[in-house]
Amino acid sequence: MADSGFASLPPHHPQCLGCGPDNPAGLQLSVYRDGDEVFTDLAFDARHRGAPGLAHGGAISAACDDLFGFVLYVVEEIAVTRTLTVEYRAPVPLGQRHRITARLHHRDGRRLHLEAAGVGDDGVTRFTAQALFIVVDIDHFSDHGTEHDVHAMFTQHPLRTREGG
Ligand SMILES: CCCCCCCCCCCCCC(=O)SCCNC(=O)CCNC(=O)[C@H](O)C(C)(C)COP(=O)(O)OP(=O)(O)OC[C@H]1O[C@@H](n2cnc3c(N)ncnc32)[C@H](O)[C@@H]1OP(=O)(O)O
């Protein structure tokens, strides 16, 4: 959904499982910033099926994890997931739109404590999540991605300027 008035945030990279527009198997999240929070509106579909008619818990977890990766724009740090906990409070029906909102709860050194909630159009909170992200530098990605891909991931990011790239 186009939420006019909110800043649209760029995907982590075009093939990202969570937000990459060029990944047909991905969630293709569109993420917006609202003050210190980020959010996405998502209706899980047949690709994300767990039990009949319901979203798979792993798909819900992936959506939360990726959305946490957008809080990094707010925090202005590069970080990766160390722990992720999802509370599945109620089944999530396929096709029902949920707004997932994430924010920094608090920071402790390199540790970013994050929290998120997924609320349906009907006002029901069906899942919440907490994560610990650890701040890293760009070199963290260099061992596994090609130099070109790592460079491409960060050249489109506002955080690039912080790293002097
Ligand atoms: C928008 C921004 C741009 C894009 C961003 C990038 C793309 C993002 C894409 C997003 C996609 C979605 C996201 C994804 O999919 S991210 C992909 C999934 N995640 C990973 O692949 C991460 C794999 N793990 C690692 O690489 C290492 O473990 C890291 C780098 C995380 C830490 O290894 P490192 O050797 O560096 O650090 P450390 O082990 O000494 O620990 C560091 C500190 O943390 C403390 N600690 C540890 N565990 C716990 C705990 N359970 N409770 C409390 N504290 C804990 C620990 O005591 C220490 O504290 P201190 O001694 O310093 O005080």
The ligand as an SDF file (V2000), in Angstrom:
LIG
                    3D

 63 65  0  0  0  0  0  0  0  0999 V2000
   19.8820   -0.6960    6.5450 C   0  0  0  0  0  0  0  0  0  0  0  0
   21.2810   -0.9840    6.9070 C   0  0  0  0  0  0  0  0  0  0  0  0
   22.0070   -1.6010    5.8290 C   0  0  0  0  0  0  0  0  0  0  0  0
   21.7820   -3.0640    5.6570 C   0  0  0  0  0  0  0  0  0  0  0  0
   22.1960   -3.8050    6.8630 C   0  0  0  0  0  0  0  0  0  0  0  0
   22.7950   -5.0880    6.5330 C   0  0  0  0  0  0  0  0  0  0  0  0
   21.8170   -5.9930    5.8720 C   0  0  0  0  0  0  0  0  0  0  0  0
   20.8180   -6.4910    6.8630 C   0  0  0  0  0  0  0  0  0  0  0  0
   19.8460   -7.4220    6.2300 C   0  0  0  0  0  0  0  0  0  0  0  0
   18.7730   -7.6770    7.2440 C   0  0  0  0  0  0  0  0  0  0  0  0
   18.1330   -8.9710    7.0040 C   0  0  0  0  0  0  0  0  0  0  0  0
   17.4430   -9.4160    8.2550 C   0  0  0  0  0  0  0  0  0  0  0  0
   18.4490   -9.7130    9.3050 C   0  0  0  0  0  0  0  0  0  0  0  0
   19.2250  -10.9560    8.9450 C   0  0  0  0  0  0  0  0  0  0  0  0
   18.7540  -11.8730    8.3560 O   0  0  0  0  0  0  0  0  0  0  0  0
   20.8410  -10.9700    9.4680 S   0  0  0  0  0  0  0  0  0  0  0  0
   21.3830  -12.6330    8.9900 C   0  0  0  0  0  0  0  0  0  0  0  0
   21.2570  -13.6260   10.1340 C   0  0  0  0  0  0  0  0  0  0  0  0
   22.2490  -13.3610   11.1400 N   0  0  0  0  0  0  0  0  0  0  0  0
   23.5330  -13.7200   10.9950 C   0  0  0  0  0  0  0  0  0  0  0  0
   23.9360  -14.2820    9.9990 O   0  0  0  0  0  0  0  0  0  0  0  0
   24.4360  -13.3890   12.1330 C   0  0  0  0  0  0  0  0  0  0  0  0
   25.3820  -14.5650   12.4220 C   0  0  0  0  0  0  0  0  0  0  0  0
   26.1340  -14.2850   13.6540 N   0  0  0  0  0  0  0  0  0  0  0  0
   27.3120  -13.6140   13.6210 C   0  0  0  0  0  0  0  0  0  0  0  0
   27.8250  -13.3150   12.5620 O   0  0  0  0  0  0  0  0  0  0  0  0
   27.9260  -13.2620   14.9350 C   0  0  0  0  0  0  0  0  0  0  0  0
   27.3980  -14.0410   15.9630 O   0  0  0  0  0  0  0  0  0  0  0  0
   27.7350  -11.7700   15.2830 C   0  0  0  0  0  0  0  0  0  0  0  0
   28.4310  -10.8670   14.2440 C   0  0  0  0  0  0  0  0  0  0  0  0
   26.2470  -11.4260   15.3900 C   0  0  0  0  0  0  0  0  0  0  0  0
   28.3260  -11.4840   16.6600 C   0  0  0  0  0  0  0  0  0  0  0  0
   29.6060  -12.0070   16.6740 O   0  0  0  0  0  0  0  0  0  0  0  0
   30.8260  -11.2000   17.3330 P   0  0  0  0  0  0  0  0  0  0  0  0
   31.9290  -12.1870   17.4390 O   0  0  0  0  0  0  0  0  0  0  0  0
   31.0350   -9.9300   16.6000 O   0  0  0  0  0  0  0  0  0  0  0  0
   30.2460  -10.7800   18.7490 O   0  0  0  0  0  0  0  0  0  0  0  0
   30.0630  -11.6310   20.0860 P   0  0  0  0  0  0  0  0  0  0  0  0
   29.6360  -13.0320   19.8130 O   0  0  0  0  0  0  0  0  0  0  0  0
   31.2700  -11.4070   20.9190 O   0  0  0  0  0  0  0  0  0  0  0  0
   28.8180  -10.8530   20.7160 O   0  0  0  0  0  0  0  0  0  0  0  0
   28.7080   -9.4320   20.6370 C   0  0  0  0  0  0  0  0  0  0  0  0
   28.0910   -8.8990   21.8990 C   0  0  0  0  0  0  0  0  0  0  0  0
   26.7380   -9.3870   22.0120 O   0  0  0  0  0  0  0  0  0  0  0  0
   26.5900  -10.1110   23.2190 C   0  0  0  0  0  0  0  0  0  0  0  0
   25.6350  -11.1890   23.0100 N   0  0  0  0  0  0  0  0  0  0  0  0
   25.7570  -12.1810   22.1170 C   0  0  0  0  0  0  0  0  0  0  0  0
   24.6870  -12.9750   22.1880 N   0  0  0  0  0  0  0  0  0  0  0  0
   23.8880  -12.4640   23.1500 C   0  0  0  0  0  0  0  0  0  0  0  0
   22.6460  -12.8280   23.6520 C   0  0  0  0  0  0  0  0  0  0  0  0
   21.9700  -13.8920   23.1970 N   0  0  0  0  0  0  0  0  0  0  0  0
   22.1020  -12.0660   24.6220 N   0  0  0  0  0  0  0  0  0  0  0  0
   22.7410  -10.9720   25.0900 C   0  0  0  0  0  0  0  0  0  0  0  0
   23.9340  -10.5700   24.6370 N   0  0  0  0  0  0  0  0  0  0  0  0
   24.4960  -11.3160   23.6720 C   0  0  0  0  0  0  0  0  0  0  0  0
   27.9640  -10.6050   23.5760 C   0  0  0  0  0  0  0  0  0  0  0  0
   28.0800  -10.8660   24.9480 O   0  0  0  0  0  0  0  0  0  0  0  0
   28.8160   -9.4070   23.1520 C   0  0  0  0  0  0  0  0  0  0  0  0
   28.6970   -8.3790   24.1230 O   0  0  0  0  0  0  0  0  0  0  0  0
   29.9500   -7.4700   24.4710 P   0  0  0  0  0  0  0  0  0  0  0  0
   30.9980   -8.4050   25.0040 O   0  0  0  0  0  0  0  0  0  0  0  0
   30.3590   -6.7600   23.2110 O   0  0  0  0  0  0  0  0  0  0  0  0
   29.4410   -6.5010   25.5120 O   0  0  0  0  0  0  0  0  0  0  0  0
  1  2  1  0
  2  3  1  0
  3  4  1  0
  4  5  1  0
  5  6  1  0
  6  7  1  0
  7  8  1  0
  8  9  1  0
  9 10  1  0
 10 11  1  0
 11 12  1  0
 12 13  1  0
 13 14  1  0
 14 15  2  0
 14 16  1  0
 16 17  1  0
 17 18  1  0
 18 19  1  0
 19 20  1  0
 20 21  2  0
 20 22  1  0
 22 23  1  0
 23 24  1  0
 24 25  1  0
 25 26  2  0
 25 27  1  0
 27 28  1  0
 27 29  1  0
 29 30  1  0
 29 31  1  0
 29 32  1  0
 32 33  1  0
 33 34  1  0
 34 35  2  0
 34 36  1  0
 34 37  1  0
 37 38  1  0
 38 39  2  0
 38 40  1  0
 38 41  1  0
 41 42  1  0
 42 43  1  0
 43 44  1  0
 43 58  1  0
 44 45  1  0
 45 46  1  0
 45 56  1  0
 46 47  1  0
 46 55  1  0
 47 48  2  0
 48 49  1  0
 49 50  1  0
 49 55  2  0
 50 51  1  0
 50 52  2  0
 52 53  1  0
 53 54  2  0
 54 55  1  0
 56 57  1  0
 56 58  1  0
 58 59  1  0
 59 60  1  0
 60 61  2  0
 60 62  1  0
 60 63  1  0
M  END
$$$$
